[in-house]
Amino acid sequence: MAGPIPELEERATRCARRLCEADRVLLASHIDADGLTSAAIAAQALERAAIPFETVFEKQLDADAVADIAATDYDTVLFTDFGSGQLDIIGDHEDAGDFTPVIADHHQPADRETEYHLNPLLFGIDGASELSGAGASYVLARALAEEADQSVAADGGAVAVDSGTPARADNRDLAALAVVGAVGDMQASGGELHGANERIVAEGVEAGVLETGKDLALYGKQTRPLPKLLEYATDVRIPGISNDEAGALRFLEDLDLELQREEDGEWRRWADLENEEKRTVASALVRRAVSRGVPATKIESLVGTAYVLCEEPVGTELRDASEFSTLLNATARYERADVGLGVCLGDREGALEQARTLLRNHRRNLSEGIDLVTREGVTHEDNVQWFHAGDRIRETIVGIVAGMAMGNEGISRSKPIIAFAQKNDEEVKVSARGTHSLVRKGLDLSVVMGEASRAVDGDGGGHDVAAGATVPIGREEEFIEMAEEIVGEQLS
């Protein structure tokens, strides 16, 4: 069977073949939404291929973490959503015979080669906008299904593969998780996924696990009551509705629709509305935005492509790719990657309830962090803006806070934002966020974070629109000076 991304098929097959040869595998993955979905995809693919495995998560794959992995008695290690940028460290252990690495990642690779390395950047596909870590893991999972089938056939079993192969048999059902990972990795620029991600979406639709279509591009369509959906929709700020509880209520009450449930008077959610009702609300929103002078380009972004996990219940976080990814981020950012993995693997009881509790806490912390940054402001240089949160914002969420604060009063969207937060007694976490518009002008935060951090005896990397680093305490001003220079060169 042909894989979803032809450019990666040969390398994916080679990696899958190596995994099938292993007696058992250690699966190591990153802890964000993309990392959790990457791990869940790989875990299910390994299980279906009858390959014994164990899963571990790392917040940062540094030399100590790789050394700990090498100290295990696993001969084969599958890295998902990281590994490419740490190839220099991993390669040293590979050369020493500690383990054979298999890598499914999308980050910028270090200057080192390894045989079983599946990364879209090696084949001319943008890993920041066209294929996420979960996407790379999905490509590997599809190849692994075929290799496992061939292994069974080689052992004397009869395997029939044709166009009618069930989704679970060839792992196409895992496309839904790959889309959640891509959306969580901010790859839905302009309101939709692009490039190789689109091919994975198509497989998910064909497999019956995804539905797509144009819809209101607001977060919370499945779970938020309509007034809160509109009040909290600040990506496109509509005066008199956004950040205005009374205004959002008045707007809805003025519509000739029954938007509250008869049985209890509670507000309905967007997911509860009929298509005609949705069109009425959306049209009224557009008219209000036009009348209040919202720019046409902003109004256009009110509508985007929705990615619906159609096997999940209506009105839950799990049915919408954006809400699902936020739920996963809430588990990983608070050292509970096991909970997020459980949700991805289908635990709809204990793990899901724990995840929802973590999400409530996560939202509260994000709100407090955004308020802090907006209230205290940022320092503006010519090319970057920055703030230092110290220990007042968790280092695991400071990047999210920085990105969400962009556009608030005094915080520009016309230059990247850099955020510092205390990591431990010796190190500071640095997170940088940009916009896709800045990336189109030449911004590459992966380069900025990598070069600036190494100039002050730290290390970093990531993507063009979002990246991170760790630097020694006390070297922040030197870091900013270097970042300011590099960004200035990129955008000149």
RATA-V948326 format. One record per residue. N is the residue number from 1. PSI is psi in whole degrees, 0 to 359 (999 if undefined). NEAR is the number of other C-alpha atoms within 10 Angstrom. D_CENTER is the distance of its C-alpha to the mean C-alpha in Angstrom with 1 decimal. Layout:
[[N	PSI	NEAR	D_CENTER] [N	PSI	NEAR	D_CENTER]]
//
This chain:
[[1	143	12	28.0] [2	140	9	26.1] [3	169	23	22.4] [4	334	22	19.9] [5	94	20	19.6] [6	325	12	23.2] [7	333	15	22.6] [8	356	20	20.8] [9	315	18	23.1] [10	315	14	25.8] [11	321	20	23.6] [12	320	29	21.6] [13	318	23	25.0] [14	317	19	26.3] [15	316	24	23.4] [16	320	24	23.9] [17	320	18	27.6] [18	320	17	27.3] [19	321	25	25.4] [20	335	18	28.1] [21	345	11	30.7] [22	144	16	29.4] [23	324	12	31.2] [24	164	18	28.1] [25	140	22	24.6] [26	120	21	22.6] [27	117	22	18.9] [28	130	26	17.0] [29	163	31	13.2] [30	170	25	10.9] [31	359	31	10.2] [32	184	27	6.7] [33	319	31	4.9] [34	320	30	4.2] [35	320	33	7.7] [36	317	34	9.1] [37	325	37	8.8] [38	313	37	10.0] [39	319	31	12.8] [40	319	28	13.6] [41	312	31	14.1] [42	319	30	16.1] [43	315	22	18.0] [44	324	17	19.2] [45	319	26	20.1] [46	317	23	22.1] [47	316	11	23.8] [48	333	18	24.8] [49	4	21	26.2] [50	38	12	28.2] [51	116	17	26.9] [52	141	14	27.1] [53	163	18	24.1] [54	146	12	22.9] [55	135	17	19.4] [56	153	15	18.7] [57	146	23	15.7] [58	134	17	15.8] [59	325	16	14.3] [60	129	15	15.7] [61	78	21	17.4] [62	186	15	20.5] [63	322	13	24.1] [64	318	11	24.9] [65	318	14	22.0] [66	323	18	22.9] [67	321	15	26.6] [68	320	9	25.9] [69	318	21	24.4] [70	333	21	27.4] [71	348	11	29.7] [72	173	11	28.8] [73	28	10	31.0] [74	132	19	28.4] [75	341	17	29.4] [76	129	22	26.1] [77	125	24	22.6] [78	116	23	19.5] [79	128	27	16.6] [80	136	31	13.1] [81	11	29	10.1] [82	175	27	12.9] [83	320	30	16.5] [84	313	25	17.1] [85	349	21	17.4] [86	21	19	19.6] [87	330	21	21.8] [88	318	18	24.8] [89	312	18	24.7] [90	319	26	23.9] [91	324	18	26.6] [92	319	12	29.2] [93	325	18	28.7] [94	315	17	28.8] [95	328	10	32.0] [96	355	10	33.5] [97	16	11	33.0] [98	320	21	30.8] [99	164	21	28.3] [100	120	24	27.1] [101	141	26	23.4] [102	124	24	21.3] [103	127	27	18.0] [104	100	32	15.1] [105	173	30	12.8] [106	6	32	11.7] [107	166	25	12.5] [108	123	24	16.0] [109	148	21	18.6] [110	166	14	21.5] [111	72	10	24.9] [112	146	14	25.8] [113	150	12	26.2] [114	153	16	25.6] [115	318	12	26.5] [116	74	21	23.7] [117	105	22	20.8] [118	106	29	18.3] [119	126	30	16.3] [120	330	26	16.1] [121	336	17	17.4] [122	348	15	20.5] [123	24	11	21.3] [124	17	9	20.8] [125	132	18	17.4] [126	116	20	14.9] [127	349	24	12.0] [128	337	23	10.4] [129	346	23	10.9] [130	340	21	12.3] [131	125	32	10.7] [132	181	34	7.6] [133	319	33	8.5] [134	326	35	8.5] [135	316	35	10.6] [136	319	29	12.8] [137	323	32	13.3] [138	317	33	14.3] [139	318	32	16.7] [140	319	27	18.2] [141	320	30	18.5] [142	320	28	20.4] [143	324	29	22.7] [144	324	28	23.2] [145	317	23	24.5] [146	318	22	27.0] [147	320	21	28.1] [148	320	22	28.6] [149	316	20	30.7] [150	326	15	32.7] [151	319	17	33.3] [152	315	14	34.7] [153	320	13	36.9] [154	334	11	38.2] [155	4	9	39.2] [156	357	9	41.3] [157	161	11	39.1] [158	120	11	39.0] [159	122	12	35.6] [160	122	9	35.5] [161	120	13	32.5] [162	187	8	32.8] [163	345	6	31.0] [164	14	7	31.4] [165	129	13	29.4] [166	149	13	27.6] [167	319	17	23.8] [168	327	14	23.7] [169	326	16	26.1] [170	11	23	24.0] [171	13	24	20.6] [172	339	26	19.7] [173	340	23	18.9] [174	356	30	15.7] [175	329	32	14.4] [176	315	29	13.2] [177	325	29	10.7] [178	323	30	9.6] [179	320	33	9.1] [180	317	31	7.2] [181	318	30	4.7] [182	316	28	5.3] [183	318	26	5.5] [184	336	26	2.6] [185	16	22	2.4] [186	35	18	5.7] [187	358	23	7.6] [188	64	19	9.8] [189	141	15	12.4] [190	18	14	15.7] [191	5	20	14.5] [192	162	18	13.7] [193	151	24	12.2] [194	169	16	14.5] [195	227	13	16.2] [196	328	22	15.5] [197	324	25	12.7] [198	325	16	15.6] [199	326	17	17.6] [200	320	25	15.3] [201	315	23	15.4] [202	320	16	19.1] [203	322	20	19.4] [204	320	25	17.7] [205	315	21	20.1] [206	325	15	23.0] [207	351	20	22.2] [208	17	17	22.4] [209	352	21	19.0] [210	147	26	17.5] [211	142	18	19.2] [212	159	16	18.4] [213	164	10	20.5] [214	137	12	21.0] [215	171	18	20.6] [216	130	19	20.5] [217	58	19	17.2] [218	144	20	17.2] [219	135	18	14.9] [220	18	23	16.8] [221	332	25	18.8] [222	325	22	19.0] [223	337	22	19.9] [224	136	20	21.3] [225	148	19	25.0] [226	315	24	25.8] [227	320	24	27.1] [228	325	20	24.1] [229	315	20	21.8] [230	320	27	23.8] [231	318	20	24.6] [232	359	19	21.0] [233	91	18	19.9] [234	358	17	20.1] [235	320	16	18.0] [236	106	18	21.3] [237	119	17	24.0] [238	111	25	27.0] [239	136	16	30.0] [240	357	17	31.6] [241	305	25	28.5] [242	132	19	25.4] [243	27	17	25.8] [244	94	17	29.2] [245	311	15	29.7] [246	322	12	33.2] [247	319	17	32.5] [248	320	22	29.8] [249	315	16	32.3] [250	318	14	35.1] [251	313	17	33.1] [252	322	19	32.4] [253	335	14	36.0] [254	349	9	37.5] [255	146	13	36.0] [256	62	10	38.4] [257	153	11	36.1] [258	92	13	36.1] [259	5	21	32.8] [260	143	15	33.8] [261	137	10	34.6] [262	321	9	38.3] [263	328	6	38.4] [264	359	7	36.9] [265	3	9	36.3] [266	148	12	32.6] [267	139	17	30.3] [268	165	17	28.6] [269	163	20	24.9] [270	320	24	23.7] [271	340	20	23.1] [272	345	18	26.7] [273	150	15	28.2] [274	161	9	30.1] [275	319	11	29.1] [276	322	9	32.2] [277	319	17	31.3] [278	317	16	27.8] [279	321	14	29.5] [280	313	13	32.0] [281	315	19	29.4] [282	317	16	27.3] [283	319	12	30.6] [284	323	16	31.8] [285	315	19	28.6] [286	316	18	29.0] [287	318	12	32.7] [288	317	17	32.1] [289	317	22	29.6] [290	315	14	32.2] [291	335	11	35.1] [292	9	12	33.3] [293	21	11	32.7] [294	132	16	28.9] [295	147	11	28.4] [296	321	11	28.2] [297	325	9	25.0] [298	319	14	23.3] [299	320	18	25.0] [300	327	14	23.7] [301	359	15	20.1] [302	340	19	21.1] [303	134	18	20.6] [304	189	18	17.6] [305	127	16	16.6] [306	139	22	15.7] [307	106	24	14.0] [308	127	23	16.0] [309	94	26	16.1] [310	349	17	19.8] [311	351	13	20.8] [312	153	14	19.5] [313	142	12	22.0] [314	139	16	22.3] [315	10	17	21.5] [316	159	16	19.0] [317	335	23	15.3] [318	348	27	14.7] [319	336	22	16.1] [320	129	27	13.7] [321	322	24	10.2] [322	315	25	9.2] [323	323	21	11.3] [324	314	22	10.3] [325	323	26	6.6] [326	319	21	8.6] [327	317	26	11.1] [328	318	33	9.2] [329	324	28	8.2] [330	333	26	11.9] [331	314	28	13.1] [332	323	25	11.6] [333	349	20	12.5] [334	35	16	16.0] [335	30	15	16.7] [336	52	18	16.5] [337	331	27	14.0] [338	325	17	16.9] [339	314	23	16.6] [340	319	28	13.0] [341	319	26	14.1] [342	318	18	17.2] [343	315	26	15.6] [344	327	24	13.8] [345	3	17	17.2] [346	4	11	19.0] [347	107	14	20.5] [348	15	12	21.2] [349	265	10	23.7] [350	310	11	23.4] [351	318	20	19.7] [352	318	21	18.7] [353	320	14	21.3] [354	319	15	20.2] [355	320	23	16.6] [356	322	16	18.1] [357	316	14	20.2] [358	324	22	17.5] [359	318	20	15.7] [360	316	12	19.0] [361	319	14	19.4] [362	315	20	15.9] [363	319	14	16.8] [364	316	11	20.2] [365	321	17	19.1] [366	315	20	16.8] [367	315	14	19.8] [368	322	15	22.2] [369	316	23	20.2] [370	318	21	20.0] [371	318	15	23.6] [372	311	16	24.6] [373	319	23	23.1] [374	320	18	24.6] [375	315	12	27.9] [376	341	11	28.4] [377	176	17	27.0] [378	162	18	25.7] [379	126	14	27.9] [380	121	15	28.1] [381	182	12	28.9] [382	321	10	29.7] [383	342	19	26.4] [384	165	22	23.9] [385	150	22	23.8] [386	162	21	23.1] [387	159	17	23.6] [388	113	20	24.2] [389	349	17	23.4] [390	234	15	25.2] [391	17	13	24.7] [392	344	13	24.3] [393	133	22	20.5] [394	139	20	18.6] [395	340	22	17.2] [396	346	20	14.0] [397	0	19	13.3] [398	328	27	15.4] [399	320	25	12.8] [400	315	19	11.3] [401	314	24	15.0] [402	314	26	15.9] [403	321	21	13.5] [404	335	17	14.7] [405	340	24	18.3] [406	130	23	18.5] [407	343	14	21.2] [408	169	16	22.9] [409	125	10	26.6] [410	359	16	27.2] [411	114	21	23.6] [412	151	16	23.3] [413	5	18	20.7] [414	0	15	22.9] [415	153	22	22.0] [416	154	26	19.1] [417	138	27	18.9] [418	132	28	19.1] [419	137	26	19.0] [420	143	26	20.9] [421	144	24	21.0] [422	131	22	23.2] [423	313	19	21.8] [424	194	12	25.2] [425	346	8	28.8] [426	342	10	28.4] [427	155	16	25.0] [428	136	25	22.8] [429	135	25	19.0] [430	130	25	18.2] [431	139	30	15.1] [432	140	29	15.2] [433	141	25	13.7] [434	201	24	15.2] [435	159	19	15.3] [436	332	18	15.2] [437	317	15	18.9] [438	323	18	19.5] [439	319	16	17.7] [440	336	12	20.1] [441	356	11	22.9] [442	356	15	22.1] [443	134	25	19.7] [444	95	23	17.8] [445	338	29	16.5] [446	315	22	15.9] [447	316	21	19.7] [448	309	27	20.5] [449	319	31	18.8] [450	308	20	20.3] [451	317	20	23.7] [452	321	25	24.2] [453	318	27	23.2] [454	334	15	25.4] [455	341	15	28.2] [456	28	18	28.4] [457	32	12	28.1] [458	200	20	24.4] [459	152	18	21.4] [460	180	23	18.0] [461	198	26	15.7] [462	230	26	12.2] [463	172	23	11.6] [464	324	28	14.0] [465	343	23	12.3] [466	131	26	10.8] [467	170	23	12.5] [468	170	24	14.3] [469	167	24	17.6] [470	131	25	20.2] [471	157	24	23.8] [472	145	20	27.1] [473	137	14	28.3] [474	353	12	30.7] [475	14	16	29.3] [476	317	17	27.0] [477	321	10	29.5] [478	320	14	30.0] [479	313	23	26.2] [480	319	18	26.2] [481	316	13	29.2] [482	317	19	27.7] [483	319	23	24.4] [484	318	19	26.6] [485	315	15	28.6] [486	315	21	25.9] [487	320	21	24.1] [488	320	14	27.6] [489	321	12	28.2] [490	323	17	25.0] [491	4	15	25.7] [492	999	10	29.5]]
//
